[in-house]
Amino acid sequence: MSEGEQADVIEHGFKEGDKVWVEDGEGRHHPGVFVGNNEASGWFGGGPSAYVAHPEAHQAEVVSVFRITPRDE
């Protein structure tokens, strides 16, 4: 990884299986499970993102890492 690429990496501290809160566009928080980083997010000019599964809704989504916070249970 080049020095420039390292500057683009966001260290969020989440690992696969961590329980998280995901903030939606209206400011509400929904429970989710961190799946992994979206390695291709920078290819399309977007910010860092990650995959999150929502077990209760039986769906998954790609979200900005800035919308993910730890969920303690």
All heavy atoms as TSV, in Angstrom:
chain	resi	resn	atom	element	x	y	z
A	1	MET	N	N	0.861	-1.178	0.000
A	1	MET	CA	C	0.000	0.000	0.000
A	1	MET	C	C	0.898	1.228	0.000
A	1	MET	O	O	1.825	1.337	0.787
A	1	MET	CB	C	-0.878	-0.031	1.265
A	1	MET	CG	C	-1.825	1.129	1.374
A	1	MET	SD	S	-2.892	1.089	2.852
A	1	MET	CE	C	-3.816	-0.407	2.608
A	2	SER	N	N	0.601	2.167	-0.860
A	2	SER	CA	C	1.417	3.372	-0.942
A	2	SER	C	C	1.092	4.311	0.209
A	2	SER	O	O	0.077	4.171	0.877
A	2	SER	CB	C	1.184	4.082	-2.280
A	2	SER	OG	O	-0.073	4.709	-2.275
A	3	GLU	N	N	1.940	5.297	0.380
A	3	GLU	CA	C	1.730	6.270	1.454
A	3	GLU	C	C	0.408	7.013	1.281
A	3	GLU	O	O	-0.312	7.255	2.243
A	3	GLU	CB	C	2.900	7.254	1.484
A	3	GLU	CG	C	2.919	8.113	2.725
A	3	GLU	CD	C	4.181	8.940	2.794
A	3	GLU	OE1	O	5.262	8.435	2.435
A	3	GLU	OE2	O	4.078	10.099	3.215
A	4	GLY	N	N	0.053	7.371	0.047
A	4	GLY	CA	C	-1.208	8.055	-0.224
A	4	GLY	C	C	-2.407	7.191	0.095
A	4	GLY	O	O	-3.406	7.652	0.624
A	5	GLU	N	N	-2.305	5.904	-0.226
A	5	GLU	CA	C	-3.401	4.985	0.081
A	5	GLU	C	C	-3.565	4.828	1.593
A	5	GLU	O	O	-4.672	4.732	2.084
A	5	GLU	CB	C	-3.157	3.616	-0.545
A	5	GLU	CG	C	-3.284	3.604	-2.045
A	5	GLU	CD	C	-2.856	2.292	-2.650
A	5	GLU	OE1	O	-1.865	1.696	-2.177
A	5	GLU	OE2	O	-3.506	1.863	-3.603
A	6	GLN	N	N	-2.476	4.811	2.323
A	6	GLN	CA	C	-2.543	4.688	3.777
A	6	GLN	C	C	-3.269	5.877	4.387
A	6	GLN	O	O	-3.986	5.726	5.363
A	6	GLN	CB	C	-1.138	4.575	4.369
A	6	GLN	CG	C	-0.486	3.246	4.078
A	6	GLN	CD	C	0.933	3.195	4.594
A	6	GLN	OE1	O	1.472	4.182	5.081
A	6	GLN	NE2	N	1.550	2.034	4.483
A	7	ALA	N	N	-3.113	7.048	3.800
A	7	ALA	CA	C	-3.780	8.238	4.322
A	7	ALA	C	C	-5.293	8.138	4.148
A	7	ALA	O	O	-6.052	8.755	4.882
A	7	ALA	CB	C	-3.251	9.488	3.629
A	8	ASP	N	N	-5.748	7.349	3.154
A	8	ASP	CA	C	-7.172	7.201	2.896
A	8	ASP	C	C	-7.838	6.166	3.803
A	8	ASP	O	O	-9.055	6.076	3.852
A	8	ASP	CB	C	-7.415	6.790	1.448
A	8	ASP	CG	C	-7.057	7.901	0.474
A	8	ASP	OD1	O	-7.025	9.068	0.909
A	8	ASP	OD2	O	-6.819	7.590	-0.698
A	9	VAL	N	N	-7.060	5.353	4.497
A	9	VAL	CA	C	-7.614	4.304	5.345
A	9	VAL	C	C	-8.122	4.915	6.643
A	9	VAL	O	O	-7.423	5.660	7.308
A	9	VAL	CB	C	-6.547	3.218	5.649
A	9	VAL	CG1	C	-7.079	2.213	6.647
A	9	VAL	CG2	C	-6.125	2.538	4.367
A	10	ILE	N	N	-9.363	4.616	6.988
A	10	ILE	CA	C	-9.956	5.095	8.229
A	10	ILE	C	C	-9.904	3.950	9.236
A	10	ILE	O	O	-10.420	2.866	8.971
A	10	ILE	CB	C	-11.418	5.544	8.023
A	10	ILE	CG1	C	-11.507	6.674	7.015
A	10	ILE	CG2	C	-12.066	5.930	9.349
A	10	ILE	CD1	C	-10.864	7.958	7.450
A	11	GLU	N	N	-9.276	4.188	10.358
A	11	GLU	CA	C	-9.212	3.180	11.408
A	11	GLU	C	C	-10.407	3.376	12.326
A	11	GLU	O	O	-10.423	4.267	13.158
A	11	GLU	CB	C	-7.892	3.305	12.186
A	11	GLU	CG	C	-6.671	2.971	11.371
A	11	GLU	CD	C	-6.639	1.523	10.895
A	11	GLU	OE1	O	-7.158	0.638	11.598
A	11	GLU	OE2	O	-6.110	1.298	9.805
A	12	HIS	N	N	-11.423	2.570	12.146
A	12	HIS	CA	C	-12.644	2.709	12.937
A	12	HIS	C	C	-12.686	1.729	14.092
A	12	HIS	O	O	-13.466	1.910	15.007
A	12	HIS	CB	C	-13.880	2.572	12.058
A	12	HIS	CG	C	-13.838	1.377	11.167
A	12	HIS	ND1	N	-13.879	0.091	11.645
A	12	HIS	CD2	C	-13.723	1.281	9.831
A	12	HIS	CE1	C	-13.808	-0.751	10.633
A	12	HIS	NE2	N	-13.700	-0.039	9.512
A	13	GLY	N	N	-11.885	0.676	14.060
A	13	GLY	CA	C	-11.820	-0.257	15.171
A	13	GLY	C	C	-12.865	-1.354	15.167
A	13	GLY	O	O	-12.896	-2.172	16.081
A	14	PHE	N	N	-13.735	-1.414	14.164
A	14	PHE	CA	C	-14.739	-2.472	14.111
A	14	PHE	C	C	-14.149	-3.720	13.488
A	14	PHE	O	O	-13.309	-3.655	12.603
A	14	PHE	CB	C	-15.955	-2.036	13.288
A	14	PHE	CG	C	-16.693	-0.871	13.873
A	14	PHE	CD1	C	-16.726	0.346	13.220
A	14	PHE	CD2	C	-17.350	-0.982	15.085
A	14	PHE	CE1	C	-17.399	1.424	13.755
A	14	PHE	CE2	C	-18.033	0.090	15.630
A	14	PHE	CZ	C	-18.050	1.294	14.960
A	15	LYS	N	N	-14.627	-4.868	13.961
A	15	LYS	CA	C	-14.233	-6.137	13.349
A	15	LYS	C	C	-15.484	-6.936	13.045
A	15	LYS	O	O	-16.564	-6.653	13.582
A	15	LYS	CB	C	-13.273	-6.911	14.242
A	15	LYS	CG	C	-13.827	-7.309	15.584
A	15	LYS	CD	C	-12.747	-7.970	16.423
A	15	LYS	CE	C	-13.260	-8.469	17.748
A	15	LYS	NZ	N	-13.947	-7.486	18.571
A	16	GLU	N	N	-15.353	-7.910	12.185
A	16	GLU	CA	C	-16.498	-8.711	11.766
A	16	GLU	C	C	-17.241	-9.287	12.966
A	16	GLU	O	O	-16.628	-9.835	13.878
A	16	GLU	CB	C	-16.034	-9.851	10.856
A	16	GLU	CG	C	-17.165	-10.678	10.298
A	16	GLU	CD	C	-16.697	-11.762	9.350
A	16	GLU	OE1	O	-15.532	-11.729	8.922
A	16	GLU	OE2	O	-17.508	-12.645	9.047
A	17	GLY	N	N	-18.549	-9.105	12.967
A	17	GLY	CA	C	-19.391	-9.629	14.039
A	17	GLY	C	C	-19.701	-8.638	15.144
A	17	GLY	O	O	-20.554	-8.910	15.995
A	18	ASP	N	N	-19.039	-7.469	15.139
A	18	ASP	CA	C	-19.319	-6.462	16.173
A	18	ASP	C	C	-20.742	-5.935	16.024
A	18	ASP	O	O	-21.209	-5.667	14.915
A	18	ASP	CB	C	-18.356	-5.271	16.058
A	18	ASP	CG	C	-16.978	-5.562	16.607
A	18	ASP	OD1	O	-16.778	-6.628	17.219
A	18	ASP	OD2	O	-16.103	-4.688	16.416
A	19	LYS	N	N	-21.424	-5.770	17.151
A	19	LYS	CA	C	-22.751	-5.175	17.154
A	19	LYS	C	C	-22.594	-3.658	17.067
A	19	LYS	O	O	-21.791	-3.076	17.786
A	19	LYS	CB	C	-23.516	-5.559	18.413
A	19	LYS	CG	C	-23.825	-7.037	18.469
A	19	LYS	CD	C	-24.576	-7.395	19.718
A	19	LYS	CE	C	-24.913	-8.871	19.720
A	19	LYS	NZ	N	-25.673	-9.267	20.894
A	20	VAL	N	N	-23.356	-3.048	16.151
A	20	VAL	CA	C	-23.235	-1.611	15.907
A	20	VAL	C	C	-24.619	-0.979	15.784
A	20	VAL	O	O	-25.627	-1.663	15.607
A	20	VAL	CB	C	-22.433	-1.326	14.610
A	20	VAL	CG1	C	-20.998	-1.801	14.737
A	20	VAL	CG2	C	-23.097	-1.928	13.381
A	21	TRP	N	N	-24.625	0.348	15.878
A	21	TRP	CA	C	-25.790	1.157	15.537
A	21	TRP	C	C	-25.499	1.804	14.203
A	21	TRP	O	O	-24.386	2.268	13.964
A	21	TRP	CB	C	-26.046	2.245	16.574
A	21	TRP	CG	C	-26.512	1.759	17.898
A	21	TRP	CD1	C	-25.804	1.758	19.061
A	21	TRP	CD2	C	-27.796	1.206	18.215
A	21	TRP	NE1	N	-26.560	1.232	20.081
A	21	TRP	CE2	C	-27.793	0.887	19.580
A	21	TRP	CE3	C	-28.942	0.932	17.465
A	21	TRP	CZ2	C	-28.895	0.321	20.216
A	21	TRP	CZ3	C	-30.036	0.365	18.096
A	21	TRP	CH2	C	-30.010	0.071	19.454
A	22	VAL	N	N	-26.505	1.869	13.328
A	22	VAL	CA	C	-26.368	2.530	12.034
A	22	VAL	C	C	-27.378	3.671	11.998
A	22	VAL	O	O	-28.575	3.463	12.195
A	22	VAL	CB	C	-26.627	1.555	10.868
A	22	VAL	CG1	C	-26.498	2.282	9.542
A	22	VAL	CG2	C	-25.670	0.381	10.927
A	23	GLU	N	N	-26.879	4.873	11.763
A	23	GLU	CA	C	-27.752	6.042	11.694
A	23	GLU	C	C	-28.324	6.181	10.285
A	23	GLU	O	O	-27.583	6.127	9.300
A	23	GLU	CB	C	-26.973	7.300	12.054
A	23	GLU	CG	C	-27.829	8.540	12.097
A	23	GLU	CD	C	-27.066	9.770	12.521
A	23	GLU	OE1	O	-26.013	9.631	13.171
A	23	GLU	OE2	O	-27.522	10.868	12.193
A	24	ASP	N	N	-29.644	6.357	10.195
A	24	ASP	CA	C	-30.257	6.535	8.882
A	24	ASP	C	C	-30.293	8.022	8.526
A	24	ASP	O	O	-29.819	8.874	9.283
A	24	ASP	CB	C	-31.650	5.887	8.810
A	24	ASP	CG	C	-32.700	6.548	9.698
A	24	ASP	OD1	O	-32.519	7.707	10.130
A	24	ASP	OD2	O	-33.725	5.892	9.957
A	25	GLY	N	N	-30.864	8.341	7.383
A	25	GLY	CA	C	-30.902	9.713	6.892
A	25	GLY	C	C	-31.734	10.658	7.736
A	25	GLY	O	O	-31.618	11.871	7.613
A	26	GLU	N	N	-32.576	10.109	8.613
A	26	GLU	CA	C	-33.416	10.935	9.478
A	26	GLU	C	C	-32.895	11.008	10.911
A	26	GLU	O	O	-33.572	11.513	11.798
A	26	GLU	CB	C	-34.848	10.390	9.455
A	26	GLU	CG	C	-35.457	10.469	8.070
A	26	GLU	CD	C	-36.834	9.844	7.985
A	26	GLU	OE1	O	-37.357	9.369	9.019
A	26	GLU	OE2	O	-37.396	9.832	6.883
A	27	GLY	N	N	-31.693	10.478	11.129
A	27	GLY	CA	C	-31.077	10.562	12.447
A	27	GLY	C	C	-31.454	9.444	13.411
A	27	GLY	O	O	-31.020	9.447	14.555
A	28	ARG	N	N	-32.264	8.486	12.953
A	28	ARG	CA	C	-32.626	7.349	13.811
A	28	ARG	C	C	-31.529	6.300	13.760
A	28	ARG	O	O	-30.828	6.182	12.750
A	28	ARG	CB	C	-33.952	6.741	13.354
A	28	ARG	CG	C	-35.133	7.685	13.563
A	28	ARG	CD	C	-36.390	7.038	13.087
A	28	ARG	NE	N	-36.275	6.850	11.629
A	28	ARG	CZ	C	-37.285	6.808	10.791
A	28	ARG	NH1	N	-38.509	6.904	11.242
A	28	ARG	NH2	N	-37.095	6.668	9.503
A	29	HIS	N	N	-31.396	5.540	14.835
A	29	HIS	CA	C	-30.379	4.498	14.911
A	29	HIS	C	C	-31.029	3.128	14.862
A	29	HIS	O	O	-32.020	2.877	15.549
A	29	HIS	CB	C	-29.551	4.657	16.192
A	29	HIS	CG	C	-28.688	5.868	16.159
A	29	HIS	ND1	N	-29.161	7.122	16.502
A	29	HIS	CD2	C	-27.402	6.035	15.783
A	29	HIS	CE1	C	-28.183	8.003	16.361
A	29	HIS	NE2	N	-27.108	7.372	15.920
A	30	HIS	N	N	-30.437	2.250	14.049
A	30	HIS	CA	C	-30.945	0.902	13.856
A	30	HIS	C	C	-29.844	-0.096	14.217
A	30	HIS	O	O	-28.681	0.130	13.886
A	30	HIS	CB	C	-31.367	0.694	12.402
A	30	HIS	CG	C	-32.379	1.696	11.940
A	30	HIS	ND1	N	-33.721	1.545	12.169
A	30	HIS	CD2	C	-32.240	2.880	11.299
A	30	HIS	CE1	C	-34.371	2.577	11.673
A	30	HIS	NE2	N	-33.483	3.413	11.148
A	31	PRO	N	N	-30.203	-1.216	14.865
A	31	PRO	CA	C	-29.186	-2.211	15.211
A	31	PRO	C	C	-28.674	-2.921	13.971
A	31	PRO	O	O	-29.420	-3.182	13.021
A	31	PRO	CB	C	-29.935	-3.173	16.135
A	31	PRO	CG	C	-31.368	-3.033	15.758
A	31	PRO	CD	C	-31.537	-1.614	15.298
A	32	GLY	N	N	-27.390	-3.211	13.989
A	32	GLY	CA	C	-26.769	-3.938	12.890
A	32	GLY	C	C	-25.566	-4.714	13.378
A	32	GLY	O	O	-25.183	-4.624	14.549
A	33	VAL	N	N	-24.981	-5.471	12.461
A	33	VAL	CA	C	-23.771	-6.238	12.740
A	33	VAL	C	C	-22.748	-5.880	11.667
A	33	VAL	O	O	-23.035	-5.970	10.466
A	33	VAL	CB	C	-24.056	-7.755	12.728
A	33	VAL	CG1	C	-22.772	-8.542	12.944
A	33	VAL	CG2	C	-25.091	-8.114	13.789
A	34	PHE	N	N	-21.563	-5.472	12.103
A	34	PHE	CA	C	-20.496	-5.100	11.171
A	34	PHE	C	C	-20.023	-6.350	10.438
A	34	PHE	O	O	-19.726	-7.367	11.051
A	34	PHE	CB	C	-19.331	-4.456	11.938
A	34	PHE	CG	C	-18.224	-3.985	11.051
A	34	PHE	CD1	C	-18.305	-2.759	10.419
A	34	PHE	CD2	C	-17.100	-4.761	10.849
A	34	PHE	CE1	C	-17.284	-2.316	9.591
A	34	PHE	CE2	C	-16.078	-4.323	10.026
A	34	PHE	CZ	C	-16.165	-3.102	9.400
A	35	VAL	N	N	-19.975	-6.262	9.103
A	35	VAL	CA	C	-19.536	-7.395	8.296
A	35	VAL	C	C	-18.101	-7.185	7.809
A	35	VAL	O	O	-17.281	-8.082	7.876
A	35	VAL	CB	C	-20.487	-7.617	7.100
A	35	VAL	CG1	C	-19.983	-8.737	6.206
A	35	VAL	CG2	C	-21.898	-7.908	7.596
A	36	GLY	N	N	-17.796	-5.988	7.306
A	36	GLY	CA	C	-16.447	-5.722	6.815
A	36	GLY	C	C	-16.387	-4.408	6.071
A	36	GLY	O	O	-17.405	-3.774	5.793
A	37	ASN	N	N	-15.167	-4.001	5.746
A	37	ASN	CA	C	-14.960	-2.759	5.003
A	37	ASN	C	C	-15.318	-2.942	3.537
A	37	ASN	O	O	-15.126	-4.018	2.973
A	37	ASN	CB	C	-13.498	-2.328	5.091
A	37	ASN	CG	C	-13.119	-1.901	6.480
A	37	ASN	OD1	O	-13.853	-1.172	7.119
A	37	ASN	ND2	N	-11.976	-2.368	6.949
A	38	ASN	N	N	-15.818	-1.886	2.933
A	38	ASN	CA	C	-16.064	-1.860	1.495
A	38	ASN	C	C	-14.780	-1.381	0.840
A	38	ASN	O	O	-14.537	-0.184	0.740
A	38	ASN	CB	C	-17.240	-0.938	1.175
A	38	ASN	CG	C	-17.504	-0.860	-0.306
A	38	ASN	OD1	O	-16.992	-1.637	-1.092
A	38	ASN	ND2	N	-18.322	0.107	-0.692
A	39	GLU	N	N	-13.965	-2.308	0.425
A	39	GLU	CA	C	-12.641	-1.979	-0.121
A	39	GLU	C	C	-12.725	-1.155	-1.402
A	39	GLU	O	O	-11.801	-0.441	-1.739
A	39	GLU	CB	C	-11.846	-3.260	-0.377
A	39	GLU	CG	C	-11.627	-4.110	0.859
A	39	GLU	CD	C	-10.748	-3.451	1.909
A	39	GLU	OE1	O	-9.912	-2.594	1.551
A	39	GLU	OE2	O	-10.904	-3.796	3.090
A	40	ALA	N	N	-13.828	-1.226	-2.125
A	40	ALA	CA	C	-13.946	-0.532	-3.407
A	40	ALA	C	C	-14.535	0.868	-3.272
A	40	ALA	O	O	-14.713	1.548	-4.266
A	40	ALA	CB	C	-14.817	-1.356	-4.354
A	41	SER	N	N	-14.818	1.323	-2.059
A	41	SER	CA	C	-15.512	2.606	-1.901
A	41	SER	C	C	-14.738	3.778	-2.488
A	41	SER	O	O	-15.321	4.705	-3.022
A	41	SER	CB	C	-15.837	2.873	-0.434
A	41	SER	OG	O	-14.652	3.013	0.332
A	42	GLY	N	N	-13.430	3.766	-2.410
A	42	GLY	CA	C	-12.626	4.864	-2.921
A	42	GLY	C	C	-12.557	4.922	-4.441
A	42	GLY	O	O	-12.245	5.950	-5.021
A	43	TRP	N	N	-12.868	3.815	-5.104
A	43	TRP	CA	C	-12.797	3.764	-6.567
A	43	TRP	C	C	-13.829	4.662	-7.213
A	43	TRP	O	O	-13.658	5.108	-8.331
A	43	TRP	CB	C	-13.015	2.343	-7.050
A	43	TRP	CG	C	-11.929	1.390	-6.706
A	43	TRP	CD1	C	-10.806	1.636	-5.967
A	43	TRP	CD2	C	-11.862	0.023	-7.067
A	43	TRP	NE1	N	-10.060	0.499	-5.847
A	43	TRP	CE2	C	-10.688	-0.508	-6.519
A	43	TRP	CE3	C	-12.694	-0.809	-7.789
A	43	TRP	CZ2	C	-10.317	-1.829	-6.690
A	43	TRP	CZ3	C	-12.328	-2.123	-7.957
A	43	TRP	CH2	C	-11.145	-2.632	-7.416
A	44	PHE	N	N	-14.917	4.926	-6.519
A	44	PHE	CA	C	-16.009	5.673	-7.121
A	44	PHE	C	C	-16.151	7.071	-6.536
A	44	PHE	O	O	-17.168	7.717	-6.700
A	44	PHE	CB	C	-17.321	4.886	-6.961
A	44	PHE	CG	C	-17.233	3.518	-7.559
A	44	PHE	CD1	C	-17.115	2.405	-6.756
A	44	PHE	CD2	C	-17.231	3.353	-8.936
A	44	PHE	CE1	C	-17.010	1.136	-7.316
A	44	PHE	CE2	C	-17.133	2.085	-9.503
A	44	PHE	CZ	C	-17.023	0.977	-8.687
A	45	GLY	N	N	-15.130	7.525	-5.853
A	45	GLY	CA	C	-15.115	8.879	-5.331
A	45	GLY	C	C	-15.860	9.066	-4.028
A	45	GLY	O	O	-15.971	10.171	-3.531
A	46	GLY	N	N	-16.379	8.001	-3.460
A	46	GLY	CA	C	-17.082	8.104	-2.187
A	46	GLY	C	C	-16.124	8.009	-1.014
A	46	GLY	O	O	-14.961	7.659	-1.170
A	47	GLY	N	N	-16.631	8.331	0.159
A	47	GLY	CA	C	-15.822	8.201	1.359
A	47	GLY	C	C	-15.757	6.759	1.802
A	47	GLY	O	O	-16.342	5.869	1.182
A	48	PRO	N	N	-15.044	6.503	2.890
A	48	PRO	CA	C	-14.917	5.134	3.389
A	48	PRO	C	C	-16.270	4.572	3.808
A	48	PRO	O	O	-17.078	5.270	4.432
A	48	PRO	CB	C	-13.971	5.270	4.579
A	48	PRO	CG	C	-13.960	6.705	4.931
A	48	PRO	CD	C	-14.365	7.477	3.715
A	49	SER	N	N	-16.520	3.336	3.434
A	49	SER	CA	C	-17.794	2.712	3.781
A	49	SER	C	C	-17.569	1.268	4.211
A	49	SER	O	O	-16.474	0.727	4.072
A	49	SER	CB	C	-18.769	2.784	2.598
A	49	SER	OG	O	-18.240	2.134	1.471
A	50	ALA	N	N	-18.631	0.678	4.729
A	50	ALA	CA	C	-18.549	-0.682	5.246
A	50	ALA	C	C	-19.855	-1.416	5.003
A	50	ALA	O	O	-20.901	-0.798	4.762
A	50	ALA	CB	C	-18.250	-0.648	6.750
A	51	TYR	N	N	-19.790	-2.733	5.065
A	51	TYR	CA	C	-20.976	-3.570	4.961
A	51	TYR	C	C	-21.522	-3.821	6.357
A	51	TYR	O	O	-20.767	-4.167	7.271
A	51	TYR	CB	C	-20.635	-4.913	4.308
A	51	TYR	CG	C	-20.147	-4.786	2.895
A	51	TYR	CD1	C	-18.788	-4.816	2.606
A	51	TYR	CD2	C	-21.052	-4.633	1.848
A	51	TYR	CE1	C	-18.341	-4.698	1.300
A	51	TYR	CE2	C	-20.605	-4.505	0.542
A	51	TYR	CZ	C	-19.251	-4.543	0.278
A	51	TYR	OH	O	-18.810	-4.413	-1.007
A	52	VAL	N	N	-22.833	-3.655	6.503
A	52	VAL	CA	C	-23.507	-3.898	7.780
A	52	VAL	C	C	-24.734	-4.762	7.505
A	52	VAL	O	O	-25.493	-4.485	6.570
A	52	VAL	CB	C	-23.933	-2.575	8.452
A	52	VAL	CG1	C	-24.713	-2.833	9.724
A	52	VAL	CG2	C	-22.717	-1.713	8.752
A	53	ALA	N	N	-24.925	-5.801	8.303
A	53	ALA	CA	C	-26.109	-6.652	8.199
A	53	ALA	C	C	-27.117	-6.220	9.254
A	53	ALA	O	O	-26.739	-5.838	10.362
A	53	ALA	CB	C	-25.729	-8.112	8.407
A	54	HIS	N	N	-28.378	-6.272	8.878
A	54	HIS	CA	C	-29.475	-5.963	9.799
A	54	HIS	C	C	-30.291	-7.249	9.976
A	54	HIS	O	O	-31.238	-7.497	9.222
A	54	HIS	CB	C	-30.361	-4.845	9.240
A	54	HIS	CG	C	-29.638	-3.558	9.039
A	54	HIS	ND1	N	-29.378	-2.678	10.061
A	54	HIS	CD2	C	-29.101	-3.007	7.921
A	54	HIS	CE1	C	-28.727	-1.635	9.584
A	54	HIS	NE2	N	-28.540	-1.805	8.301
A	55	PRO	N	N	-29.924	-8.073	10.963
A	55	PRO	CA	C	-30.566	-9.381	11.113
A	55	PRO	C	C	-32.085	-9.308	11.298
A	55	PRO	O	O	-32.806	-10.133	10.739
A	55	PRO	CB	C	-29.898	-9.969	12.350
A	55	PRO	CG	C	-28.596	-9.252	12.468
A	55	PRO	CD	C	-28.850	-7.879	11.918
A	56	GLU	N	N	-32.567	-8.328	12.045
A	56	GLU	CA	C	-34.005	-8.248	12.293
A	56	GLU	C	C	-34.783	-7.926	11.024
A	56	GLU	O	O	-35.918	-8.347	10.853
A	56	GLU	CB	C	-34.300	-7.214	13.377
A	56	GLU	CG	C	-33.755	-7.609	14.731
A	56	GLU	CD	C	-33.902	-6.523	15.781
A	56	GLU	OE1	O	-34.510	-5.473	15.493
A	56	GLU	OE2	O	-33.407	-6.733	16.896
A	57	ALA	N	N	-34.173	-7.167	10.122
A	57	ALA	CA	C	-34.832	-6.789	8.869
A	57	ALA	C	C	-34.474	-7.751	7.731
A	57	ALA	O	O	-34.995	-7.610	6.626
A	57	ALA	CB	C	-34.437	-5.367	8.485
A	58	HIS	N	N	-33.583	-8.705	8.001
A	58	HIS	CA	C	-33.136	-9.682	6.996
A	58	HIS	C	C	-32.593	-8.992	5.752
A	58	HIS	O	O	-32.959	-9.320	4.625
A	58	HIS	CB	C	-34.273	-10.636	6.616
A	58	HIS	CG	C	-34.817	-11.376	7.788
A	58	HIS	ND1	N	-34.142	-12.420	8.386
A	58	HIS	CD2	C	-35.964	-11.210	8.484
A	58	HIS	CE1	C	-34.844	-12.867	9.405
A	58	HIS	NE2	N	-35.961	-12.144	9.497
A	59	GLN	N	N	-31.727	-7.987	5.972
A	59	GLN	CA	C	-31.112	-7.281	4.852
A	59	GLN	C	C	-29.723	-6.803	5.255
A	59	GLN	O	O	-29.363	-6.811	6.426
A	59	GLN	CB	C	-31.964	-6.101	4.410
A	59	GLN	CG	C	-32.053	-4.981	5.439
A	59	GLN	CD	C	-32.894	-3.811	4.938
A	59	GLN	OE1	O	-33.647	-3.949	3.989
A	59	GLN	NE2	N	-32.775	-2.674	5.573
A	60	ALA	N	N	-28.969	-6.386	4.249
A	60	ALA	CA	C	-27.638	-5.823	4.470
A	60	ALA	C	C	-27.528	-4.561	3.634
A	60	ALA	O	O	-28.300	-4.353	2.695
A	60	ALA	CB	C	-26.564	-6.817	4.080
A	61	GLU	N	N	-26.569	-3.710	3.987
A	61	GLU	CA	C	-26.364	-2.485	3.218
A	61	GLU	C	C	-24.928	-2.026	3.345
A	61	GLU	O	O	-24.198	-2.439	4.242
A	61	GLU	CB	C	-27.309	-1.378	3.671
A	61	GLU	CG	C	-27.062	-0.861	5.068
A	61	GLU	CD	C	-27.975	0.309	5.444
A	61	GLU	OE1	O	-28.380	1.081	4.559
A	61	GLU	OE2	O	-28.271	0.436	6.639
A	62	VAL	N	N	-24.546	-1.154	2.425
A	62	VAL	CA	C	-23.250	-0.485	2.489
A	62	VAL	C	C	-23.519	0.904	3.046
A	62	VAL	O	O	-24.380	1.619	2.540
A	62	VAL	CB	C	-22.603	-0.396	1.099
A	62	VAL	CG1	C	-21.303	0.399	1.161
A	62	VAL	CG2	C	-22.351	-1.780	0.532
A	63	VAL	N	N	-22.797	1.266	4.109
A	63	VAL	CA	C	-23.010	2.571	4.743
A	63	VAL	C	C	-21.674	3.259	4.978
A	63	VAL	O	O	-20.638	2.618	5.080
A	63	VAL	CB	C	-23.764	2.441	6.088
A	63	VAL	CG1	C	-25.135	1.837	5.892
A	63	VAL	CG2	C	-22.971	1.622	7.088
A	64	SER	N	N	-21.720	4.568	5.102
A	64	SER	CA	C	-20.532	5.339	5.457
A	64	SER	C	C	-20.071	4.911	6.847
A	64	SER	O	O	-20.892	4.724	7.752
A	64	SER	CB	C	-20.874	6.829	5.473
A	64	SER	OG	O	-19.845	7.562	6.112
A	65	VAL	N	N	-18.764	4.783	7.037
A	65	VAL	CA	C	-18.262	4.406	8.364
A	65	VAL	C	C	-18.577	5.482	9.395
A	65	VAL	O	O	-18.605	5.204	10.590
A	65	VAL	CB	C	-16.746	4.095	8.361
A	65	VAL	CG1	C	-16.436	2.884	7.506
A	65	VAL	CG2	C	-15.924	5.287	7.933
A	66	PHE	N	N	-18.883	6.684	8.946
A	66	PHE	CA	C	-19.209	7.770	9.863
A	66	PHE	C	C	-20.629	7.658	10.412
A	66	PHE	O	O	-21.003	8.400	11.310
A	66	PHE	CB	C	-18.991	9.124	9.178
A	66	PHE	CG	C	-17.578	9.299	8.688
A	66	PHE	CD1	C	-17.296	9.315	7.338
A	66	PHE	CD2	C	-16.525	9.404	9.584
A	66	PHE	CE1	C	-15.995	9.453	6.884
A	66	PHE	CE2	C	-15.210	9.537	9.142
A	66	PHE	CZ	C	-14.948	9.560	7.787
A	67	ARG	N	N	-21.431	6.746	9.847
A	67	ARG	CA	C	-22.796	6.509	10.336
A	67	ARG	C	C	-22.861	5.305	11.280
A	67	ARG	O	O	-23.944	4.933	11.714
A	67	ARG	CB	C	-23.735	6.267	9.141
A	67	ARG	CG	C	-23.930	7.498	8.292
A	67	ARG	CD	C	-24.825	7.243	7.092
A	67	ARG	NE	N	-25.948	6.370	7.381
A	67	ARG	CZ	C	-26.517	5.568	6.476
A	67	ARG	NH1	N	-26.078	5.533	5.242
A	67	ARG	NH2	N	-27.534	4.811	6.806
A	68	ILE	N	N	-21.711	4.684	11.574
A	68	ILE	CA	C	-21.664	3.480	12.400
A	68	ILE	C	C	-21.054	3.818	13.758
A	68	ILE	O	O	-20.005	4.441	13.834
A	68	ILE	CB	C	-20.818	2.392	11.732
A	68	ILE	CG1	C	-21.346	2.080	10.331
A	68	ILE	CG2	C	-20.785	1.126	12.582
A	68	ILE	CD1	C	-20.427	1.175	9.527
A	69	THR	N	N	-21.744	3.384	14.831
A	69	THR	CA	C	-21.223	3.553	16.194
A	69	THR	C	C	-21.354	2.233	16.938
A	69	THR	O	O	-22.208	1.400	16.612
A	69	THR	CB	C	-21.977	4.660	16.959
A	69	THR	OG1	O	-23.377	4.374	16.951
A	69	THR	CG2	C	-21.729	6.023	16.349
A	70	PRO	N	N	-20.507	2.014	17.953
A	70	PRO	CA	C	-20.568	0.757	18.713
A	70	PRO	C	C	-21.890	0.603	19.448
A	70	PRO	O	O	-22.484	1.584	19.885
A	70	PRO	CB	C	-19.421	0.878	19.715
A	70	PRO	CG	C	-18.565	1.987	19.232
A	70	PRO	CD	C	-19.431	2.886	18.418
A	71	ARG	N	N	-22.330	-0.638	19.562
A	71	ARG	CA	C	-23.561	-0.955	20.302
A	71	ARG	C	C	-23.187	-1.924	21.395
A	71	ARG	O	O	-22.762	-3.038	21.136
A	71	ARG	CB	C	-24.603	-1.564	19.361
A	71	ARG	CG	C	-25.872	-2.002	20.034
A	71	ARG	CD	C	-26.954	-2.360	19.033
A	71	ARG	NE	N	-26.548	-3.315	18.023
A	71	ARG	CZ	C	-27.026	-4.556	17.919
A	71	ARG	NH1	N	-27.922	-5.013	18.770
A	71	ARG	NH2	N	-26.605	-5.346	16.951
A	72	ASP	N	N	-23.335	-1.501	22.655
A	72	ASP	CA	C	-23.011	-2.349	23.798
A	72	ASP	C	C	-24.261	-3.082	24.260
A	72	ASP	O	O	-25.262	-2.459	24.571
A	72	ASP	CB	C	-22.465	-1.512	24.962
A	72	ASP	CG	C	-21.154	-0.843	24.593
A	72	ASP	OD1	O	-20.352	-1.465	23.872
A	72	ASP	OD2	O	-20.948	0.312	25.020
A	73	GLU	N	N	-24.178	-4.406	24.258
A	73	GLU	CA	C	-25.292	-5.223	24.752
A	73	GLU	C	C	-24.762	-6.382	25.519
A	73	GLU	O	O	-23.750	-6.919	25.259
A	73	GLU	CB	C	-26.170	-5.698	23.612
A	73	GLU	CG	C	-26.943	-4.584	22.990
A	73	GLU	CD	C	-27.960	-5.086	21.974
A	73	GLU	OE1	O	-28.011	-6.277	21.656
A	73	GLU	OE2	O	-28.707	-4.256	21.489
